[in-house]
């Protein structure tokens, strides 16, 4: 259970790192703001034209009498909006990381150089288009798995008592794992660690991953918090990736060094 606290400390260390590097923090906010604008525009369109979309997709109900027509289509409109919000929560990090690949890549490299004993950072050696393709492919895989978990947990939510107590906790833990998988991919991809190996690495230290990702998942529930925590989350995930790979890391205050714990 010690790893739970270690994972949480990496999250805090990442936030402290960007707090000391204001320029990197400012650049790191840009992708989140762009993603927020895109998602907000999509949700506004859904609010304005969601009724029309439901009516268009259910022509068989045109002849239904009131109040059944209104209740049926109102229920579908509400369900459509709820699913859109769920999809937004699940995909926000993946889309932000994809849009911000150059920003977060640069931030992660600077974290590596700052804490590395020799002041260097691993480089993938791949062209930007190739890195974007790999990031998009891997993110899509994670999102599909997250959606499957989301559907399963949504259905389990209807179980009396358990659905209102245990299921939400499991939901935050699962979401935290997927968030961590996404965030550590920035540093691990530069090290040419394939998606399957990244997943195996994270599963070998589940409590570390939960300690990092679960508090982040809880914080992301608050509107707009994800935007402001993303740069620090990427920085913290880079530090944690070094731990997972057993890479030597200087203490942030510069006093000595410690060896990362081997996965």
Secondary structure, DSSP 8 states (H G I E B T S, - for coil): -HHHHHHHHHHHHHHHHHHH-HHHHHHHHHHHHHHHHHHHHHHHHHHHHHHHHHHHH-GGGTT--TTHHHHHHHHHHHHHHHHHHHHHHHHHHHHHHHHTHHHHHHHHHHHHHHHSTTS--------HHHHHHHHHHHHHHHHHHHHHHHHHHHHHTTSTTHHHHHHHHHHHHHHHHHHHHHHHHHHHHHTT--HHHHHHHHHTTHHHHHHHHHHHHHHTTSTTHHHHHHHHHHHHHHHHHHHHBT-EEE-TTSS-EEE--B-
